[in-house]
């Protein structure tokens, strides 16, 4: 099973000389687990390999961090944009594009500015935004969803709040929130959306199906890229 495979791969990182590249690329191929606890374990293990490693291991760790969507890895990835190896810089930028859902052309200053703004939002504004998302006033909740749609750091948490915001909502607001889930495209949203595709409201069920298709299209492992760069 996939969770068992991810657990084994992450626990063996650093234990066997010469195997880390293979283990990291295997993690990248499997992608983010649904379990938050397992996600934290795997991401932390990968993060440890984003510094003080051979170039090939750094590249593999970048791919794994990107596939996991690990927001905590962003600082290390930005530092690797200044690495002296072109392929390491390219792998770091690819990971940042996956995590940040934007193309800043490998510019460390631009990525650093984006990261600081995201961290500031999480520190200062996120709590109020999440509270507004759960407001009984649909207009306030809808505006909060729009605000969340502007952010990509820590997608798992964003998706979790949006899923909670779906509870006991009228179909129109629920469709709006589902649309934001599709924009954020966190693979951790799948379980709730699978429930909604059976909803009695045909438009709501259709929105859930469209959202799932968008998420699956964005988060499929890039097997060809992995195969090309051992």
Secondary structure as UniProt FT lines:
FT   HELIX           2..12
FT   TURN            13..15
FT   TURN            17..18
FT   HELIX           20..30
FT   HELIX           36..47
FT   TURN            48..49
FT   HELIX           55..68
FT   HELIX           71..73
FT   HELIX           74..80
FT   TURN            81..82
FT   HELIX           86..100
FT   TURN            105..106
FT   HELIX           108..124
FT   HELIX           126..133
FT   HELIX           138..148
FT   TURN            149..150
FT   TURN            153..154
FT   HELIX           155..165
FT   TURN            166..168
FT   HELIX           171..184
FT   HELIX           187..189
FT   HELIX           190..196
FT   TURN            197..198
FT   HELIX           202..219
FT   HELIX           223..228
//
